[in-house]
Amino acid sequence: FAQTEAGKSSGGGSASVGEAGSYVLNITPWTDEVLESAAALRRDIEERRRELSSQTPGKVGKRGPSGKMDFRGIAAEHPALCIDTRYATFYDDAFSLSPSTGELLVHVVDVVSLMRRQEALQTVCRDRISSQFLPSGPLHMLPPLALEALKLSSTGPNEVITVALSVDYDSGEVRNFRIFPSVIGPVFPVDMATANEIIDGVGVKEDPDGVVGLETSTRVGYSDAVVRDLRTVDRLVEKIALKQPWVDNFLRTKQFQELKVNKRMGTITSVPQDSVTGSSRIVNTLLTLYSNSSYIFCKAKEVCVPIAWENRDRVNTETPRRFATQPLRNWIAQLQQKQLRAALNMELPLTRSECALAVSHHNSRRRQMSSLLGRGREQMAFESFEAHCASVLSSGQSEVVLAAEGLGSGGRVKIKPFNLQGIVQQTVQRGESISVRVNKIVPETKSVYLERV
């Protein structure tokens, strides 16, 4: 990847085709105006957090000094938890329990309110439409300085839009919901692998009398409250998914792949991931419920909503899978949050024509970027495959043997670790697993000729 000067290299991407058809993805530096706007945003948010910290928290679940619902008073007993991958640093959603109201709370950072004065940042979001996550690293929609300021803080108060779900604990039925702006305390991040271990009881001491919800933590850095609430929410989400199967259809019908980079060898491999884990089910279910509740709320208030195709459920396209839940990395999500705030009488809504134009712009930019990034990923996969073959042969081995799977089209197969297609002389049935030897690589056409072992 082309590099730019320090401090400006984490921007959006532009693409071009270089010599011999090679693909080049250039990282566009942020303009001075955007960087100054990001610095101003950080100062504004720091001042706002100091102001909130100086106020005595209001009664739990009631309007506090800020005029918003205040949940800071239960941060120690029931912390707001963020579950994400171990690579994540910019958190935009969290969940917590509210025993006083008997609700499960899902929070999303109020980006629209915080960015209101920064027109340059709003413009750059519209231009780049979303963050892109590549094997070599992320291309962020917003400058890292802005993301660092906007993200949910693990040390100070956070202003969020909250969906409070009233759930029957015994049956898992979601009875009703409320939506309101609120202030929560510092969030506690938990990576997905650790969350799965806690859910499975690793680093957890069960109650001697077998009482559910009285577990204690033996994991350094994780309080009893974190362990108990995480396991409680897991049990609750499992019941919700059984009662309302549509909430995790996406997980059960999609195959997930994780791209892993070996910097020493210069290779990128595609590794299948288990999509239905405790942590992934919690995140997906809660964000789906947040999305549907927000969407229904806006429609009930007769506020039009901008919905892109990617926001919709793949099984039931009338159901939004994501709505107003990714404002740090998606422009259309920011507009959805703006409409949600309008439904809460916090600002003026976009008109129907403005929503339609926004979706049209989003779809057009998405098609342009998908085409370019798709070609970039194909080039990276091919170059990674070449690097792997060179590494194997340079180690003294006389041949390169890999696992492959038939595609049901003559001798076309998929070279599994690299998600790359190759050709063998014999017919291979669709889904048939075989071992292949690499015979010839043609860089000009990105062709790989193989021999069945």
Buried (B, 14 or more C-beta within 10 A) or exposed (E): BEEBEEEBBBBBBEBEEEEEEEBBBBBBBBBEEBBEBBBBBBEBBEEBBEEBEEBEBBEBBEBBBBEBBBBBBBBEBBBBBBBBEEEBEBBBBBBBBBEBBEBBBBBBBBBBBBBEEBEBBBEBBBEBBBBBBBBBBBBBBBBBBBBBBBBBBBEBBBBBBBBBBBBBEEEBEBEEBBBBBBBBBBBBBBBBEBBBBBBEEEBBBEEEEEEEEEBEBEBEEBBBBBBBBBBBBBBBBBBBBEBBEBBBBBBEEEEEEEBEBEEEBBBBBBEEEEBEBBBBBBBBBBBBBBBBBBBBBBEEBEBBBBBBEBBBBEEEEEBBBBBBBBBBBBBBBBBBBBBBBBBBEBBEBBEEEEBEEBBEBBBEBBEEBEEBBEBBBBBBBBBBBBBBBBBBEEEEEEEBBBEBBBBEEEBBBBBBBBBBBBBBEEEBEEEEEBEBEBBEBEEEEBEBBBBBE
